[in-house]
Amino acid sequence: MFSKISHWALCISFFAVLPAAATAQSENERAQDKLEAIAAEVNEFVADVRFDESDIQNLIELWDEFNEFGEAYEDEDDEFVNFSEILADPEYRKFASSYGLDPDDWLRKSVRITMVMAREAILEGAAAMPQQMKQQMEMLEQQREQYGEEIYLQMKEAMENSDELTNAMVEAAKKYPQATAAEAKLLETYKDQLTALMSEEDEDEWGYDDEYYDDEYYDEYDDEYDDEEDDW
């Protein structure tokens, strides 16, 4: 979940709408339910902790290990992290103790840091979404005849469904842990470092897959998009 959350947080303002990628309404609803469940789960897990500067520094230093434990206990179906299993893992406890960290306290504070970052980045990125969606729709309308009606309708539906999913992500983000005044001040100091780590993690895990590149419309769409992007 750690890397997925950071992906939502840092990439939402660059949300790409691709051809033949329309999401059914029922799938959007399931995604929204999942996002709401993640928010509730995380809020319960971090409710009793607050982080300080040393907690941020420890997370930065041990970022790779932090994500490795999260991935190891991620449910393949729900994409949830089982925090209880991590805390019960002798290897995790040994790892945390080797750095002089309290295993329970460090995990909770590290999760809180990432989720607070996620909340702020998603809400900040959401402010730019309406204008970006407007530009994408205008570009699509301009290219309607070139794409043909079938591809045009697929792309339009994909954009509309993606917009709905983005709104669901924003609503869920509002329920993520919110930084205290002291925490927010610390995050301003370390924001660039944390953002760089999260962005690097996203690049490793969220590249376009082979199925996208094999799509029959990919070459045509990609060329058109690049041409239009140059004009923005």
C-alpha positions in Angstrom: 0.0 0.0 0.0 2.8 2.4 0.8 4.0 2.9 -2.8 0.4 2.8 -4.1 -0.6 5.6 -1.8 2.4 7.7 -2.8 1.5 7.1 -6.4 -2.0 8.4 -5.9 -0.7 11.4 -4.0 2.1 12.5 -6.3 0.7 11.6 -9.7 -2.9 12.5 -9.5 -2.3 16.0 -11.0 -0.8 14.2 -14.1 -3.7 11.7 -14.3 -3.5 10.3 -17.9 -6.6 9.3 -19.7 -5.8 6.6 -22.3 -7.9 5.2 -25.2 -9.8 2.0 -24.7 -9.4 2.3 -21.0 -12.9 3.1 -19.9 -13.8 2.1 -16.4 -17.3 0.8 -15.8 -19.4 2.6 -13.2 -19.5 -0.4 -10.9 -15.7 -0.6 -11.0 -15.5 3.0 -10.0 -17.8 2.3 -7.1 -15.7 -0.6 -6.0 -12.6 1.6 -6.3 -14.3 4.2 -4.2 -15.2 1.7 -1.5 -11.6 0.4 -1.5 -10.3 3.9 -1.0 -12.7 4.6 1.8 -11.7 1.4 3.5 -8.0 2.2 3.2 -8.6 5.6 4.8 -10.5 4.1 7.7 -7.9 1.4 8.2 -5.0 3.8 8.3 -6.8 6.3 10.5 -7.4 3.6 13.1 -3.7 2.4 12.9 -2.2 5.9 13.4 -4.8 7.4 15.6 -2.6 7.5 18.7 0.7 8.7 17.3 2.3 11.9 16.2 5.6 12.2 14.5 8.6 14.4 15.1 11.8 15.3 13.1 13.6 12.1 14.1 10.8 10.0 12.8 10.9 11.7 9.4 14.7 11.3 9.3 14.4 7.6 10.1 11.8 7.1 7.4 14.0 8.8 4.8 17.0 6.7 5.8 15.0 3.4 5.9 12.6 4.1 3.0 13.4 1.1 0.9 13.0 -1.3 3.9 9.8 0.4 4.9 8.3 -0.3 1.4 9.6 -3.8 1.3 7.8 -4.8 4.5 4.6 -3.1 3.2 4.8 -5.0 -0.1 5.5 -8.3 1.7 2.2 -8.1 3.6 0.0 -6.6 0.9 -3.1 -8.5 0.1 -3.1 -9.4 -3.6 -6.8 -9.0 -4.0 -7.5 -5.9 -1.8 -4.1 -4.2 -2.0 -4.4 -3.6 1.7 -1.4 -3.9 4.1 -1.9 -6.2 7.1 -0.3 -4.0 9.7 -0.8 -6.6 12.4 1.1 -9.2 10.5 4.0 -6.8 9.9 4.1 -6.0 13.7 4.1 -9.8 14.5 6.9 -10.6 12.0 10.1 -11.5 13.9 12.1 -10.3 11.0 10.5 -6.9 11.0 10.9 -6.5 14.8 14.5 -7.6 14.5 15.1 -5.0 11.8 13.5 -2.2 13.7 15.3 -3.1 16.9 18.6 -3.2 15.1 18.2 0.6 14.5 17.1 1.3 18.0 13.5 1.8 17.0 10.4 0.7 18.7 8.8 -1.6 16.1 5.1 -0.6 16.8 5.8 3.1 17.3 8.0 3.4 14.2 5.6 1.7 11.8 2.7 3.7 13.0 4.6 7.0 12.7 6.0 6.1 9.3 2.6 5.2 8.0 1.2 8.5 9.4 3.9 10.5 7.6 3.2 8.9 4.2 -0.5 9.3 4.6 -0.3 12.9 5.7 1.9 13.6 2.6 -0.7 11.7 0.5 -3.5 13.8 1.8 -1.9 17.1 1.1 -0.5 16.2 -2.3 -3.9 14.8 -3.6 -5.8 17.8 -2.4 -3.3 20.1 -3.9 -3.2 18.2 -7.2 -7.0 18.1 -7.4 -7.1 21.9 -7.8 -5.5 21.6 -11.2 -7.7 18.7 -12.4 -10.7 20.7 -13.8 -8.5 22.8 -16.1 -6.5 19.7 -17.2 -9.7 17.8 -17.9 -11.1 20.8 -19.9 -7.9 20.9 -22.0 -8.0 17.1 -22.6 -11.7 17.3 -23.7 -10.9 20.2 -26.0 -8.0 18.3 -27.6 -10.2 15.3 -28.1 -13.0 17.3 -29.8 -10.4 18.8 -32.1 -9.2 15.4 -33.1 -12.7 13.7 -33.3 -12.7 13.3 -37.1 -9.2 11.9 -37.2 -9.8 9.3 -34.5 -13.2 8.3 -35.9 -16.4 8.0 -33.9 -15.8 4.7 -32.3 -12.4 5.6 -30.9 -13.6 9.1 -30.0 -16.5 7.7 -27.9 -14.2 5.2 -26.1 -11.7 8.0 -25.2 -14.5 10.3 -24.1 -16.0 7.6 -21.8 -12.5 6.9 -20.4 -12.0 10.5 -19.6 -15.4 10.8 -17.9 -14.9 7.7 -15.8 -11.4 8.7 -14.9 -12.7 12.1 -13.7 -15.2 10.2 -11.5 -12.5 8.0 -10.0 -10.3 11.1 -9.4 -13.2 12.7 -7.5 -13.5 9.5 -5.4 -9.8 9.6 -4.7 -10.1 13.2 -3.5 -13.0 12.5 -1.2 -11.1 9.6 0.3 -8.0 11.7 0.8 -10.0 14.2 2.8 -10.4 11.4 5.4 -6.7 10.6 5.6 -4.8 11.7 8.7 -4.2 15.5 8.8 -1.0 17.0 10.0 -0.9 19.0 13.2 0.6 22.4 13.0 4.0 21.1 14.3 3.9 18.1 11.9 3.1 20.4 8.9 6.0 22.7 9.7 8.4 19.7 9.8 7.1 18.3 6.5 7.7 21.6 4.8 11.4 21.1 5.7 11.6 17.6 4.4 9.0 17.7 1.6 11.4 17.6 -1.3 13.3 14.6 0.1 10.1 12.7 0.8 8.6 13.6 -2.5 11.7 12.4 -4.4 11.6 9.0 -2.6 7.9 8.5 -3.3 8.3 9.6 -7.0 11.2 7.2 -7.4 9.1 4.3 -6.0 6.3 5.1 -8.3 8.5 5.1 -11.4 9.6 1.6 -10.5 6.1 0.2 -10.1 3.7 2.3 -12.2 5.1 2.2 -15.7 2.7 1.5 -18.6 2.4 -2.3 -19.1 2.8 -4.3 -22.2 -0.9 -4.5 -22.8 -1.1 -0.8 -23.1 1.7 -0.6 -25.6 0.2 -3.4 -27.6 -3.1 -1.6 -27.9 -4.1 -1.1 -31.5 -4.7 2.6 -31.0 -1.6 3.3 -29.0 0.7 4.5 -31.9 -2.0 6.7 -33.4 -3.0 8.2 -30.0 0.6 8.7 -28.8 1.7 10.6 -31.8 -1.4 12.8 -31.8 -1.0 13.4 -28.0 2.7 14.4 -28.4 1.8 16.9 -31.1 -1.0 18.4 -29.2 1.1 18.5 -25.9 3.7 20.6 -27.7 1.1 23.2 -28.4 -0.1 23.6 -24.8 
